[in-house]
């Protein structure tokens, strides 16, 4: 989903080709005529003739592009916020662990440096910038390992992405399609919308499976989990749309 959103944002910023139908005040700059269709409608009194011309036009939408790109980093704010709350609630425990590992003086110094406000702000900014790459790396690792920590981290990252990014990205793409009704959506728009809708539905499916099985200490095999997700996908896709 992140990859398709990046490509979609790049297309909005750099420009892409769209199929557009002629209408009043239509600007044919950067457009090439593709087809012309003439239809005749008959009734008892009159004959109506309508000619529709389709053009292939190159357009860019930098505002939509930068807005779509910024949404990719939205889950990082949520994740970093939760991480900072955890550190703040457990700062004494963290400080004690650092002091135990490094000694009294060095522990106080490291605690001041790593838990200080300036360093926290720098780490926060770096974490937000690198979060999309971190998500991709963890998802890639999850495909080749059975480590429970990696799998748990992947579930949390997918949840953050579905709640904070995919839902807003899907709404933004729908807004663009409906406000730009004079042109047909591009292929990358359709792919991005589909990926976002599936990601939102997957987040809800994971919650449902966790409620039904994981929280009751019932663990599914990989085949059973995939089968149940496939069965639930149409239901939650309809709910998402």
Residue frames relative to the residue before (quaternion, step in Angstrom):
aa qw qx qy qz dx dy dz
X 1.0000 0.0000 0.0000 0.0000 0.00 0.00 0.00
X 0.6438 0.5146 -0.3261 0.4630 3.60 0.95 -0.81
X 0.6557 0.5231 -0.3161 0.4432 3.58 0.94 -0.89
X 0.6738 0.4809 -0.3011 0.4733 3.60 0.89 -0.89
X 0.6395 0.5201 -0.3288 0.4609 3.59 1.05 -0.71
X 0.6237 0.5262 -0.3379 0.4691 3.60 1.05 -0.71
X 0.6619 0.4909 -0.3047 0.4775 3.60 0.92 -0.89
X 0.6435 0.5239 -0.3198 0.4572 3.58 0.99 -0.83
X 0.6535 0.5055 -0.3103 0.4703 3.59 0.96 -0.87
X 0.6437 0.5253 -0.3202 0.4553 3.58 0.99 -0.83
X 0.6476 0.5158 -0.3152 0.4639 3.57 1.03 -0.78
X 0.6396 0.5128 -0.3286 0.4690 3.58 1.00 -0.75
X 0.7010 0.4762 -0.2716 0.4561 3.58 0.90 -0.93
X 0.7690 0.3675 -0.1866 0.4886 3.59 0.82 -1.02
X 0.5515 -0.6170 0.3910 0.4029 3.59 1.22 -0.37
X 0.0238 -0.7812 0.6237 -0.0128 3.53 -1.21 0.62
X 0.5061 -0.6363 0.4886 0.3167 3.57 -1.30 0.28
X 0.0553 -0.7918 0.6082 -0.0126 3.54 -0.98 0.97
X 0.4032 -0.6665 0.5684 0.2647 3.54 -1.20 0.61
X 0.0152 -0.8129 0.5807 -0.0433 3.57 -0.74 1.12
X 0.3299 -0.7282 0.5721 0.1831 3.52 -1.13 0.79
X 0.5196 -0.6542 0.4433 0.3248 3.58 -0.96 0.84
X 0.0606 0.7675 -0.6357 0.0567 3.53 -1.16 0.71
X 0.7162 -0.4404 0.3025 0.4491 3.59 -1.27 0.16
X 0.8177 0.1869 -0.1626 0.5197 3.57 -0.81 1.02
X 0.3523 0.7637 -0.4774 0.2543 3.59 1.23 0.30
X 0.2508 -0.7646 0.5823 0.1160 3.56 -0.83 1.04
X 0.2076 -0.8206 0.5247 0.0904 3.57 -0.52 1.20
X 0.3300 0.7352 -0.5188 0.2854 3.59 1.21 0.41
X 0.8288 0.1070 -0.1378 0.5317 3.58 -0.96 0.98
X 0.5847 0.5587 -0.3775 0.4512 3.58 1.17 0.58
X 0.1754 -0.7571 0.6223 0.0938 3.53 -1.23 0.63
X 0.4495 -0.6939 0.4915 0.2737 3.57 -0.80 1.02
X 0.1988 -0.8014 0.5586 0.0790 3.55 -0.86 0.98
X 0.7971 -0.1347 0.1287 0.5744 3.58 0.79 -0.97
X 0.1562 -0.7547 0.6292 0.1012 3.54 -1.30 0.36
X 0.0741 -0.8121 0.5786 -0.0161 3.55 -0.64 1.15
X 0.1244 -0.7864 0.6037 0.0392 3.57 -0.85 1.05
X 0.0669 -0.7963 0.6012 0.0053 3.56 -0.81 1.04
X 0.2060 -0.7638 0.6038 0.0977 3.55 -1.15 0.74
X 0.0992 -0.7839 0.6122 0.0298 3.55 -0.86 1.00
X 0.1410 -0.8146 0.5616 0.0338 3.55 -0.70 1.12
X 0.0719 0.7452 -0.6629 -0.0099 3.52 -1.24 0.60
X 0.7532 -0.4163 0.2496 0.4439 3.58 -1.22 -0.03
X 0.7540 0.4031 -0.2143 0.4723 3.59 1.08 -0.61
X 0.8373 0.0534 0.0400 0.5427 3.58 0.76 -1.04
X 0.3079 -0.6960 0.6121 0.2149 3.47 -1.43 0.20
X 0.1651 -0.7973 0.5775 0.0594 3.56 -0.75 1.11
X 0.1067 -0.7875 0.6061 0.0328 3.53 -0.87 1.01
X 0.0174 -0.7980 0.6018 -0.0271 3.56 -0.84 1.00
X 0.1266 -0.7834 0.6067 0.0463 3.55 -0.87 1.01
X 0.0891 -0.7962 0.5985 0.0023 3.55 -0.71 1.12
X 0.1247 -0.7879 0.6016 0.0417 3.57 -0.77 1.06
X 0.2007 -0.7694 0.5978 0.1016 3.57 -0.98 0.90
X 0.1201 -0.7939 0.5956 0.0239 3.53 -0.98 0.95
X 0.3060 -0.6977 0.6138 0.2069 3.54 -1.22 0.62
X 0.0207 -0.8444 0.5311 -0.0664 3.56 -0.34 1.30
X 0.3165 -0.7215 0.5858 0.1898 3.53 -1.15 0.72
X 0.0859 0.8002 -0.5830 0.1114 3.57 -0.66 1.14
X 0.1602 -0.7549 0.6228 0.1292 3.53 -1.23 0.51
X 0.1326 -0.7700 0.6222 0.0489 3.55 -1.20 0.69
X 0.1244 -0.8540 0.4997 0.0748 3.61 0.43 1.19
X 0.6205 0.5439 -0.3615 0.4342 3.61 1.02 -0.68
X 0.6663 0.4764 -0.2955 0.4916 3.57 0.92 -0.91
X 0.6432 0.5476 -0.3265 0.4240 3.57 1.01 -0.79
X 0.7036 0.4454 -0.2745 0.4809 3.58 0.83 -0.94
X 0.6169 0.5323 -0.3469 0.4645 3.59 1.09 -0.64
X 0.6571 0.4995 -0.3053 0.4749 3.57 0.97 -0.86
X 0.6522 0.5140 -0.3127 0.4612 3.58 1.01 -0.82
X 0.6520 0.5204 -0.3250 0.4455 3.60 0.97 -0.78
X 0.6134 0.5635 -0.3554 0.4242 3.60 1.08 -0.63
X 0.5590 0.6120 -0.3881 0.4030 3.59 1.18 -0.51
X 0.7200 0.4323 -0.2380 0.4879 3.58 1.10 -0.72
X 0.4348 0.7304 -0.4448 0.2822 3.59 1.24 -0.10
X 0.6508 0.5117 -0.3494 0.4387 3.68 0.88 -0.74
X 0.5918 0.5849 -0.3743 0.4094 3.59 1.12 -0.59
X 0.6215 0.5358 -0.3455 0.4553 3.60 1.06 -0.67
X 0.6569 0.5066 -0.2999 0.4710 3.55 1.01 -0.86
X 0.6810 0.4849 -0.2844 0.4692 3.57 0.91 -0.97
X 0.6682 0.4910 -0.3047 0.4686 3.59 0.93 -0.87
X 0.6202 0.5450 -0.3386 0.4513 3.57 1.05 -0.71
X 0.6662 0.4863 -0.2979 0.4805 3.56 0.94 -0.87
X 0.6392 0.5261 -0.3230 0.4586 3.57 1.06 -0.78
X 0.6673 0.4969 -0.3034 0.4645 3.58 0.97 -0.82
X 0.6157 0.5304 -0.3434 0.4708 3.59 1.09 -0.69
X 0.6444 0.5188 -0.3151 0.4651 3.57 1.01 -0.86
X 0.6627 0.4983 -0.3083 0.4663 3.60 0.91 -0.90
X 0.6610 0.5113 -0.3130 0.4514 3.58 0.96 -0.85
X 0.6802 0.4898 -0.2874 0.4636 3.58 1.00 -0.80
X 0.7835 0.2862 -0.1412 0.5332 3.58 1.13 -0.63
X 0.2660 0.8081 -0.4987 0.1660 3.59 1.17 0.45
X 0.6304 0.5301 -0.3505 0.4458 3.60 1.02 -0.67
X 0.6543 0.5049 -0.3093 0.4704 3.57 0.97 -0.84
X 0.6502 0.5107 -0.3117 0.4683 3.56 0.98 -0.86
X 0.6462 0.5197 -0.3170 0.4604 3.58 0.96 -0.87
X 0.6568 0.5132 -0.3130 0.4553 3.59 0.94 -0.88
X 0.6465 0.5127 -0.3225 0.4639 3.58 0.99 -0.79
X 0.6483 0.5040 -0.3202 0.4723 3.57 0.99 -0.82
X 0.6624 0.5102 -0.3032 0.4572 3.56 0.94 -0.89
X 0.6461 0.5240 -0.3161 0.4561 3.58 1.03 -0.80
X 0.7053 0.4688 -0.2653 0.4608 3.56 1.00 -0.82
X 0.8142 0.3018 -0.1287 0.4790 3.59 0.94 -0.81
X 0.5992 -0.5617 0.3789 0.4264 3.57 1.19 -0.24
X 0.7074 -0.5017 0.3010 0.3966 3.55 -1.29 0.46
X 0.7496 0.4110 -0.2406 0.4597 3.57 0.61 -1.11
X 0.6826 0.4744 -0.2852 0.4771 3.53 0.86 -0.99
X 0.6224 0.5486 -0.3449 0.4389 3.60 1.05 -0.71
X 0.6466 0.5056 -0.3229 0.4712 3.58 0.98 -0.81
X 0.6554 0.5175 -0.3129 0.4525 3.57 0.99 -0.85
X 0.6834 0.4771 -0.2890 0.4710 3.56 0.87 -0.97
X 0.6287 0.5343 -0.3392 0.4518 3.58 1.02 -0.75
X 0.6545 0.5056 -0.3077 0.4704 3.55 1.02 -0.81
X 0.6847 0.4933 -0.2895 0.4517 3.57 0.94 -0.89
X 0.7763 0.3896 -0.2051 0.4511 3.55 0.66 -1.14
X 0.7347 0.3634 -0.2369 0.5216 3.60 1.14 -0.45
X 0.4488 0.6881 -0.4535 0.3456 3.57 1.25 0.14
X 0.6401 -0.5692 0.3687 0.3611 3.55 -1.20 0.60
X 0.6742 0.4957 -0.3395 0.4295 3.67 0.74 -0.85
X 0.6757 0.4836 -0.2999 0.4686 3.57 0.90 -0.91
X 0.6242 0.5415 -0.3379 0.4506 3.59 1.03 -0.78
X 0.6543 0.5100 -0.3152 0.4610 3.57 0.99 -0.80
X 0.6438 0.5099 -0.3198 0.4726 3.59 1.02 -0.79
X 0.6565 0.4986 -0.3031 0.4780 3.57 0.94 -0.91
X 0.6187 0.5519 -0.3310 0.4506 3.57 1.03 -0.82
X 0.6782 0.4889 -0.2909 0.4653 3.60 0.90 -0.95
X 0.6624 0.4983 -0.3065 0.4680 3.60 0.93 -0.88
X 0.6353 0.5364 -0.3250 0.4505 3.56 1.00 -0.84
X 0.6658 0.5019 -0.3027 0.4617 3.60 0.94 -0.88
X 0.6727 0.5026 -0.2995 0.4531 3.58 0.97 -0.83
X 0.7522 0.3955 -0.2048 0.4856 3.57 0.98 -0.86
X 0.4256 0.7506 -0.4385 0.2515 3.59 1.25 -0.20
X 0.6585 0.4969 -0.3463 0.4466 3.68 0.79 -0.81
X 0.6544 0.4956 -0.3128 0.4779 3.59 0.99 -0.83
X 0.6239 0.5387 -0.3303 0.4599 3.59 1.02 -0.78
X 0.6448 0.5264 -0.3162 0.4551 3.58 0.98 -0.85
X 0.6619 0.5042 -0.3045 0.4637 3.58 0.93 -0.90
X 0.6601 0.5125 -0.3077 0.4550 3.59 0.95 -0.91
X 0.6703 0.4924 -0.3053 0.4636 3.60 0.89 -0.90
X 0.6529 0.5016 -0.3214 0.4678 3.61 0.96 -0.79
X 0.6359 0.5150 -0.3287 0.4715 3.59 1.05 -0.71
X 0.6552 0.5010 -0.3091 0.4734 3.59 0.97 -0.83
X 0.6283 0.5656 -0.3327 0.4179 3.57 1.01 -0.78
X 0.6262 0.5533 -0.3299 0.4391 3.57 1.17 -0.55
X 0.7840 0.3319 -0.1513 0.5023 3.58 1.14 -0.59
X 0.7338 0.3506 -0.2385 0.5308 3.60 1.21 0.21
X 0.3162 -0.7281 0.5754 0.1970 3.53 -1.29 0.46
X 0.3130 0.7683 -0.4989 0.2505 3.57 1.26 0.34
X 0.4529 -0.7222 0.4559 0.2558 3.58 -0.73 1.08
X 0.6221 0.5469 -0.3445 0.4418 3.59 1.05 -0.69
X 0.6603 0.4981 -0.3012 0.4745 3.57 0.96 -0.90
X 0.6650 0.5051 -0.3037 0.4586 3.57 0.96 -0.87
X 0.6466 0.5047 -0.3202 0.4740 3.59 0.99 -0.79
X 0.6448 0.5134 -0.3139 0.4713 3.58 1.00 -0.83
X 0.6391 0.5290 -0.3200 0.4575 3.57 1.02 -0.81
X 0.6311 0.5282 -0.3275 0.4641 3.60 1.02 -0.79
X 0.6673 0.4950 -0.3015 0.4678 3.59 0.94 -0.89
X 0.6592 0.5051 -0.3145 0.4598 3.59 0.93 -0.85
X 0.6479 0.5113 -0.3126 0.4702 3.58 1.01 -0.83
X 0.6321 0.5293 -0.3225 0.4652 3.55 1.06 -0.77
X 0.6504 0.5031 -0.3135 0.4749 3.60 0.93 -0.89
X 0.6666 0.5100 -0.3036 0.4509 3.57 0.95 -0.90
X 0.6795 0.4983 -0.2987 0.4480 3.57 0.92 -0.88
X 0.6990 0.4742 -0.2701 0.4621 3.57 0.97 -0.90
X 0.8158 0.3338 -0.1333 0.4530 3.56 0.73 -1.10
X 0.7909 0.3245 -0.1742 0.4887 3.62 1.04 -0.57
X 0.7258 0.4656 -0.2773 0.4237 3.58 0.62 -1.08
X 0.6507 0.5189 -0.3284 0.4466 3.59 0.95 -0.82
X 0.6852 0.4582 -0.2827 0.4906 3.60 0.94 -0.88
X 0.6291 0.5334 -0.3338 0.4565 3.58 1.06 -0.74
X 0.6442 0.5145 -0.3155 0.4699 3.58 1.00 -0.83
X 0.6548 0.5035 -0.3098 0.4708 3.60 0.96 -0.85
X 0.6475 0.5167 -0.3195 0.4601 3.60 0.99 -0.82
X 0.6630 0.5045 -0.3130 0.4560 3.59 0.90 -0.88
X 0.6359 0.5109 -0.3254 0.4782 3.59 1.02 -0.77
X 0.6297 0.5314 -0.3293 0.4611 3.59 0.99 -0.82
X 0.6589 0.5058 -0.3108 0.4620 3.59 0.93 -0.87
X 0.6600 0.5168 -0.3131 0.4465 3.58 0.91 -0.91
X 0.7247 0.4422 -0.2589 0.4607 3.58 0.84 -0.93
X 0.6733 0.4691 -0.3082 0.4813 3.62 1.03 -0.63
X 0.7166 0.3388 -0.2273 0.5658 3.59 1.22 -0.40
X 0.1036 0.8564 -0.4985 0.0856 3.55 0.95 0.95
X 0.5865 0.5967 -0.3724 0.4016 3.61 1.20 -0.34
X 0.7476 0.2913 -0.2029 0.5613 3.59 1.25 -0.13
X 0.5075 -0.6432 0.4828 0.3091 3.53 -1.21 0.57
X 0.5305 -0.6171 0.4572 0.3588 3.63 -1.01 0.69
X 0.4630 -0.6682 0.5079 0.2849 3.55 -1.08 0.74
X 0.6775 -0.4954 0.3514 0.4148 3.56 -1.27 0.31
X 0.6652 0.4966 -0.3165 0.4590 3.62 0.94 -0.83
X 0.5942 0.5467 -0.3665 0.4622 3.62 1.12 -0.55
X 0.6733 0.4955 -0.2941 0.4633 3.57 0.89 -0.94
X 0.6521 0.5065 -0.3146 0.4683 3.58 0.99 -0.83
X 0.6598 0.5132 -0.3067 0.4552 3.58 0.95 -0.88
X 0.6540 0.5047 -0.3140 0.4679 3.60 0.95 -0.84
X 0.6555 0.5142 -0.3113 0.4572 3.58 0.96 -0.88
X 0.6634 0.5035 -0.3037 0.4627 3.58 0.93 -0.91
X 0.6580 0.5075 -0.3149 0.4586 3.59 0.96 -0.82
X 0.6541 0.5087 -0.3146 0.4630 3.59 0.96 -0.86
X 0.6516 0.5043 -0.3152 0.4709 3.59 0.99 -0.82
X 0.6497 0.5243 -0.3190 0.4487 3.59 1.00 -0.81
X 0.6375 0.5082 -0.3239 0.4799 3.59 1.02 -0.79
X 0.6656 0.4964 -0.2998 0.4698 3.57 0.95 -0.90
X 0.6352 0.5359 -0.3319 0.4463 3.60 1.01 -0.80
X 0.6228 0.5391 -0.3412 0.4528 3.59 1.02 -0.76
X 0.6748 0.4823 -0.2901 0.4774 3.57 0.96 -0.86
X 0.6263 0.5328 -0.3317 0.4624 3.59 1.08 -0.74
X 0.6391 0.5244 -0.3243 0.4597 3.60 0.96 -0.85
X 0.6453 0.5077 -0.3214 0.4718 3.59 1.00 -0.78
X 0.6604 0.5145 -0.3072 0.4526 3.57 0.97 -0.85
X 0.6590 0.4904 -0.3050 0.4820 3.58 0.97 -0.86
X 0.6336 0.5212 -0.3316 0.4659 3.58 1.03 -0.76
X 0.6633 0.5052 -0.3054 0.4599 3.60 0.98 -0.82
X 0.7202 0.4598 -0.2536 0.4534 3.57 0.95 -0.90
X 0.8313 0.2370 -0.0714 0.4976 3.58 0.90 -0.91
X 0.7335 0.4599 -0.2794 0.4152 3.59 0.51 -1.19
X 0.6914 0.4794 -0.2863 0.4584 3.59 0.88 -0.91
X 0.6923 0.4284 -0.2680 0.5151 3.58 1.25 -0.38
X 0.5101 -0.6806 0.3844 0.3588 3.55 1.32 0.40
X 0.4861 0.6046 -0.4672 0.4243 3.56 1.09 0.77
X 0.1128 -0.8272 0.5502 0.0153 3.54 -0.43 1.24
X 0.2897 -0.7726 0.5494 0.1317 3.55 -0.89 1.05
X 0.4777 -0.6177 0.5302 0.3304 3.52 -1.21 0.50
X 0.6896 -0.4783 0.3349 0.4284 3.58 -1.26 0.30
X 0.6616 0.5086 -0.3073 0.4573 3.58 0.97 -0.88
X 0.6591 0.5019 -0.3104 0.4662 3.59 0.95 -0.82
X 0.6552 0.5153 -0.3149 0.4538 3.58 0.96 -0.85
X 0.6555 0.5005 -0.3117 0.4718 3.59 0.95 -0.87
X 0.6497 0.5305 -0.3150 0.4442 3.58 0.96 -0.86
X 0.6823 0.4745 -0.2875 0.4761 3.58 0.92 -0.87
X 0.6325 0.5226 -0.3401 0.4595 3.60 1.04 -0.69
X 0.6387 0.5199 -0.3266 0.4638 3.59 1.02 -0.77
X 0.6609 0.5054 -0.3037 0.4643 3.59 1.00 -0.81
X 0.7208 0.4454 -0.2463 0.4705 3.59 1.00 -0.81
X 0.5188 0.6894 -0.4047 0.3030 3.59 1.16 -0.53
X 0.6748 0.4817 -0.3360 0.4469 3.70 0.75 -0.84
X 0.6334 0.5447 -0.3341 0.4364 3.60 0.99 -0.81
X 0.7434 0.4043 -0.2320 0.4796 3.56 0.78 -1.04
X 0.5633 0.5683 -0.3912 0.4545 3.61 1.19 -0.40
X 0.6488 0.5021 -0.3108 0.4800 3.58 1.00 -0.84
X 0.6546 0.5094 -0.3128 0.4628 3.56 1.02 -0.78
X 0.6379 0.5288 -0.3216 0.4583 3.58 1.09 -0.72
X 0.6974 0.4651 -0.2732 0.4718 3.57 0.89 -0.95
